[in-house]
Amino acid sequence: MSATADQTSVSVSEELLAPLPSGVEICYQTFGDPDADPLLLVMGLGGPMNWWDTGLCTLLAERGFFVIRYDNRDTGRSSRGTGRVKPSMLFRAFVGRRVRAPYSIADLADDAFGLLDHLDIASAHVVGASMGGMIAQTMAIADPDRVRSLTSIMSTTGRRTVGWQSPLLLPILVARRGPDREAYVAGGLKVWQMIGSPGFPPDLEELERRGHETFDRGVSRSGVMRQMIAVLTQRDRTAQLRRLWMPTLVIHGLADKMVHVSGGRSTAMAVPGSELLLIDAMGHDFPKPLYDTIASAVRRTADRATAD
């Protein structure tokens, strides 16, 4: 079944569940023509599919993509993981000490491949943001024939000397936001105002709306902690990125406090022939004035794959 998006002819599916062989269930939604170029959108830490704004998804569909957005495990309506992660484990991992994580970035990449299998898609253009960029890079390394083009946004290589996060942010990210809807939304507003784009002031009403939608779709503090430990224990992918051959785009904001721009620069330096798009005054979010810039760059990168 499908519905039509407001003020556009782009077809939008209902949210559906994909049962994977691993036992994980992934909630997903699609935009556009199934016969168009498949484009998988992979969101970052604690981010459900609605953090890929409907307007951006629609714009990408209008550029000739069959857009797939989904909830990573431990977010939204996808399966919840198991295993408790204590704040002390996060701080040990943050300083480089060995910690056992309930799952890895590679496991999250396997979830993405499982979703493509469920949709009977042999290969797709893959776009990942933040932790999603780490997942997208891992997918390209693990099975490059299934990744037609790679776009890594506001992400990093896993090397600890680049793409660092301000230590001031970690206590805020792991802090409890309160059990109710309004407390969650208020805490989220504080985070986004800290890490957002200084050159593109956020629409607070829009942030509140997204916060309410995110809470209503399902939030899990323990799930965010499991994802965070997966990020903090990831391996350095630099050497493996040097062996990639698919068209690659790296987008990073010059004002990113969550993942320092050195992470984007290092990613682009590692992948042969990649394009690096640095955006002044962009932080760790997707300002609406940049939607067209991002969509055009993703389309340009996909077209390079077709030309090759």
PELINJO-V375476 format. One record per backbone hydrogen bond with DSSP energy under -0.5 kcal/mol. CO is the residue of the C=O (numbers start at 0). NH is the residue of the N-H. E is the energy in kcal/mol with one decimal. If there is no record, write none. Layout:
BEGIN
co	nh	e
CO	NH	E
CO	NH	E
END
This chain:
BEGIN
co	nh	e
0	13	-1.0
2	11	-3.1
4	7	-1.3
9	4	-1.8
10	31	-3.1
11	2	-3.3
15	27	-2.7
16	18	-0.6
17	25	-2.5
19	22	-2.2
23	19	-2.8
24	26	-0.5
24	78	-2.5
25	17	-2.9
26	70	-2.5
27	15	-2.7
28	68	-2.4
29	12	-2.6
30	66	-2.2
32	35	-2.2
36	65	-2.9
37	124	-2.7
38	40	-0.5
38	67	-2.8
39	41	-0.5
39	126	-2.9
40	42	-0.6
40	69	-0.7
41	128	-2.3
43	46	-2.3
45	47	-0.7
46	71	-0.5
47	50	-2.0
48	51	-2.1
50	52	-1.1
52	56	-2.5
53	57	-2.7
54	58	-2.1
55	59	-2.4
56	60	-2.2
57	61	-2.3
58	62	-0.9
59	64	-1.2
60	63	-1.7
63	36	-1.5
64	66	-0.9
65	38	-2.6
66	30	-2.3
67	40	-3.0
68	28	-2.4
69	71	-0.6
71	74	-1.6
74	77	-2.0
78	73	-2.9
83	85	-0.5
85	88	-1.2
85	89	-1.4
86	90	-2.0
87	91	-1.9
88	92	-2.5
89	93	-2.5
90	94	-1.4
91	96	-2.7
92	95	-1.5
98	100	-0.6
103	107	-1.6
104	108	-2.0
105	109	-2.1
106	110	-1.7
107	111	-1.6
108	112	-2.2
109	113	-2.4
110	114	-2.0
111	115	-2.1
112	116	-2.5
113	117	-2.3
114	118	-1.9
115	120	-2.8
116	119	-1.6
119	121	-0.6
123	147	-2.0
124	39	-3.0
125	150	-2.5
126	41	-3.0
127	152	-3.0
128	131	-2.6
129	132	-1.0
129	133	-1.5
130	134	-2.2
131	135	-2.7
132	136	-2.6
133	137	-2.1
134	138	-2.3
135	139	-2.2
136	140	-2.0
137	141	-2.7
138	142	-2.5
142	145	-2.0
143	146	-1.1
145	123	-2.4
145	147	-0.7
147	246	-0.6
148	125	-2.7
149	248	-2.7
150	127	-2.7
150	152	-0.6
151	250	-2.2
152	129	-2.9
156	236	-2.8
158	161	-1.5
163	259	-2.1
165	168	-2.2
165	169	-0.6
166	170	-0.6
168	172	-2.2
169	173	-1.9
170	174	-0.8
179	183	-2.0
180	184	-2.3
181	185	-2.5
182	186	-2.3
183	187	-2.3
184	188	-2.2
185	189	-1.5
186	190	-1.8
187	191	-2.7
188	192	-2.0
189	193	-1.1
190	193	-0.6
190	194	-2.2
191	195	-1.8
194	283	-3.2
195	197	-0.6
196	199	-1.2
201	203	-0.9
202	206	-2.4
203	207	-2.5
204	208	-2.4
205	209	-2.5
206	210	-2.3
207	211	-2.6
208	212	-2.3
209	213	-2.8
210	214	-2.4
211	215	-2.5
212	216	-1.7
213	217	-0.8
214	217	-0.8
217	75	-0.9
219	223	-2.2
220	224	-2.1
221	225	-1.9
222	226	-2.4
223	227	-2.7
224	228	-2.1
225	229	-1.5
226	230	-2.0
227	231	-2.5
228	232	-1.4
230	233	-1.2
236	240	-2.7
237	241	-1.4
239	242	-1.3
240	243	-1.6
246	149	-2.5
247	274	-2.5
248	151	-2.7
249	276	-3.4
250	153	-2.9
251	278	-2.3
252	255	-1.1
254	256	-0.6
256	165	-1.6
259	262	-2.6
259	263	-0.5
260	264	-2.4
261	265	-2.3
262	266	-1.8
263	267	-2.4
264	268	-2.2
265	269	-1.7
266	270	-2.0
269	271	-0.6
270	273	-1.6
274	249	-3.1
274	276	-0.6
275	277	-0.6
276	251	-2.1
277	279	-0.6
278	253	-2.4
278	281	-1.4
280	198	-2.0
281	254	-2.3
282	284	-0.6
284	286	-0.5
286	289	-2.0
287	290	-1.9
289	293	-2.7
290	294	-3.0
291	295	-2.5
292	296	-1.9
293	297	-2.4
294	298	-2.4
295	299	-2.4
296	300	-2.0
297	301	-2.3
298	302	-2.4
299	303	-1.2
300	304	-1.2
301	305	-1.7
302	306	-2.5
303	307	-2.3
END
